Amino acid sequence: MGTLHRFVVQDRSAKISWTLEELGIAYEVKELQYKESEHKSEEYLRINPLGQSPAYVDDMGTFTESIAAAMYLGDRYLEKGLAPAFDDIKGRAEYYFWTNFSGATMDSVYHKYWLLKKTNEEYQKDWTEWTETKIEQIFSLLETRLEGKEYLVNNSFSVADICVAYVLWQVTEEPTYKNYPNVMSYFERCTSREACKKLGAFAK
């Protein structure tokens, strides 16, 4: 049985736990107590030398990047259908694009979006317009790619949707979000799945 180390259910570990729930794989959760600096303990630093959440450990190794862990699980249990077949070159290409896009592009932009709420006026002046523009571009891209589709890769739910939906959750209260009906229905479709609801990670 694998072990998932995390701070709270809503942190980036949610991509791993959601994947595990979809796969029906049993796992143990160990919640790190941030105020008690458990993530800085010698024991945890042996698992994740960066002292960050999450870390997933099973008989194949230790994974300290949430997207990598989710993709690994999708491939390990490929028969469950959360990743395209290995010989589906086009499907795999789209799969790699969206999983990486969710972290490298979406998450980095949305992180700045949240920082704007907590920073000084100078930072806000420098980054507000850029961040708002990027969010609109991301929404627009997703809106177009989701036209006539329920899911991003081969129109079948996959780890790519888990990764993208997780990051979308951070900006569903952005006013312009309502201007993108395909994105809205996509997010609701993903998060209404039983495996996701079981986590309770995206409850408002």
Residue pairs with C-beta under 8 A, 6 or more apart in sequence:
1 26
1 27
1 28
1 58
2 20
2 25
2 27
2 28
2 56
2 57
2 58
2 59
3 27
3 28
3 29
3 30
3 56
3 57
3 58
4 13
4 16
4 17
4 20
4 27
4 28
4 29
4 30
4 54
4 55
4 56
5 13
5 30
5 32
5 44
5 47
5 48
5 53
5 54
5 55
5 56
5 57
6 13
6 17
6 29
6 30
6 31
6 32
6 53
6 54
7 13
7 31
7 32
7 34
7 39
7 53
8 31
9 17
9 199
9 200
9 201
10 201
10 202
11 53
11 54
12 53
12 54
12 66
12 166
13 53
13 54
13 56
13 66
14 66
14 166
14 199
14 201
15 66
15 67
15 69
15 70
15 159
15 162
15 163
15 166
16 54
16 56
16 63
16 66
16 69
16 70
16 73
17 27
17 29
17 199
17 201
18 70
18 162
18 166
18 195
18 196
18 199
18 201
19 69
19 70
19 73
19 74
19 82
19 159
19 162
20 27
20 73
21 195
21 196
21 198
21 199
22 80
22 82
22 157
22 162
22 193
22 195
23 73
23 77
23 80
23 82
24 80
25 73
25 77
32 38
32 39
32 44
32 53
38 44
39 48
39 51
39 52
39 53
40 51
44 51
44 55
45 51
47 55
47 57
47 62
47 64
48 55
48 62
48 64
50 64
52 64
54 64
54 66
54 69
55 62
55 63
55 64
56 62
56 63
56 64
56 69
57 63
60 72
60 76
63 69
63 72
67 99
67 100
67 102
67 103
67 163
70 99
70 159
70 162
70 163
71 83
71 99
71 159
73 82
73 159
74 80
74 82
74 83
74 158
74 159
75 83
75 86
78 85
78 86
81 156
81 157
81 158
82 157
82 158
82 159
82 162
83 95
83 158
83 159
84 91
84 92
84 94
84 95
84 153
84 154
84 158
85 91
86 92
88 154
91 153
91 154
94 152
94 153
94 154
94 160
95 153
95 158
95 159
95 160
98 152
98 153
98 160
98 161
98 163
98 164
99 159
99 160
99 163
101 164
102 160
102 163
102 164
102 166
102 167
103 163
103 167
105 138
106 138
106 164
106 167
106 168
107 167
109 131
109 134
109 135
109 138
110 135
110 167
110 170
110 171
112 127
112 130
112 131
113 131
113 135
113 170
113 171
113 174
114 170
115 123
115 127
116 123
116 124
116 127
116 128
116 131
135 171
135 174
135 176
136 176
139 176
139 177
139 179
139 180
139 183
140 180
142 164
142 180
142 182
142 183
142 186
143 180
143 181
143 182
143 183
145 152
146 152
146 182
146 183
146 186
147 182
149 155
150 157
150 186
150 189
151 157
151 158
151 161
151 186
151 189
151 190
152 158
152 160
152 161
152 164
153 160
153 161
157 190
157 193
161 190
162 190
165 186
165 187
165 190
165 191
165 196
168 183
168 187
169 187
169 191
169 202
171 177
172 187
177 183
177 184
178 184
190 196
191 197
191 202
196 202
